[in-house]
Amino acid sequence: MVEIAAGAGISAETLRKIETGRAPTPAFFTVAALAGALGLSLDDLLARCAPEPDAVPLAG
């Protein structure tokens, strides 16, 4: 955890708060920095987090 936090330029406590939900909406740049520290592109992150297109109900 300490290495990932340092690689992202945030404190281990901030990462701990994100992981435990005490910081439920981290800033975009924090998320981008964490993705980079984990070796993920933002496209990779989106693919891992976004619902499957057919899982989203259509309006109307």
Legacy VTK file of the C-alpha trace (Angstrom):
# vtk DataFile Version 3.0
C-alpha trace
ASCII
DATASET POLYDATA
POINTS 60 float
0.000 0.000 0.000
2.778 2.413 0.899
4.569 1.805 -2.426
1.413 2.308 -4.498
0.491 5.462 -2.577
4.005 6.871 -3.000
3.982 5.995 -6.704
0.714 7.905 -7.070
1.976 10.870 -5.052
-0.575 10.473 -2.271
-0.270 9.460 1.354
-0.894 5.907 2.502
-3.657 7.322 4.719
-5.410 8.837 1.701
-5.233 5.501 -0.112
-6.547 3.757 2.999
-9.500 6.183 3.117
-10.290 5.513 -0.546
-10.094 1.746 -0.059
-12.329 1.778 3.014
-14.902 4.194 1.609
-14.098 7.059 3.961
-13.158 9.038 0.830
-15.901 7.759 -1.470
-15.336 10.225 -4.323
-11.606 10.743 -4.876
-10.579 13.442 -7.330
-10.125 12.431 -10.974
-6.403 13.178 -10.849
-6.029 10.968 -7.763
-7.735 8.098 -9.577
-5.562 8.695 -12.656
-2.404 8.735 -10.538
-3.402 5.505 -8.785
-4.132 3.848 -12.118
-0.701 4.867 -13.357
0.973 3.555 -10.205
-0.799 0.236 -10.769
0.236 0.108 -14.422
-3.270 0.681 -15.761
-4.274 3.135 -18.452
-7.473 5.083 -17.937
-8.992 2.966 -20.732
-8.085 -0.182 -18.769
-9.611 1.311 -15.641
-12.823 2.210 -17.451
-13.087 -1.273 -18.925
-12.718 -2.795 -15.454
-15.204 -0.471 -13.755
-17.914 0.303 -16.303
-20.968 -1.950 -16.513
-21.353 -4.101 -19.585
-23.337 -2.197 -22.257
-26.152 -4.759 -22.267
-26.390 -4.566 -18.443
-27.513 -0.913 -18.532
-31.293 -0.539 -18.893
-32.409 1.567 -21.824
-34.626 4.578 -21.175
-38.097 4.645 -22.606
LINES 1 61
60 0 1 2 3 4 5 6 7 8 9 10 11 12 13 14 15 16 17 18 19 20 21 22 23 24 25 26 27 28 29 30 31 32 33 34 35 36 37 38 39 40 41 42 43 44 45 46 47 48 49 50 51 52 53 54 55 56 57 58 59
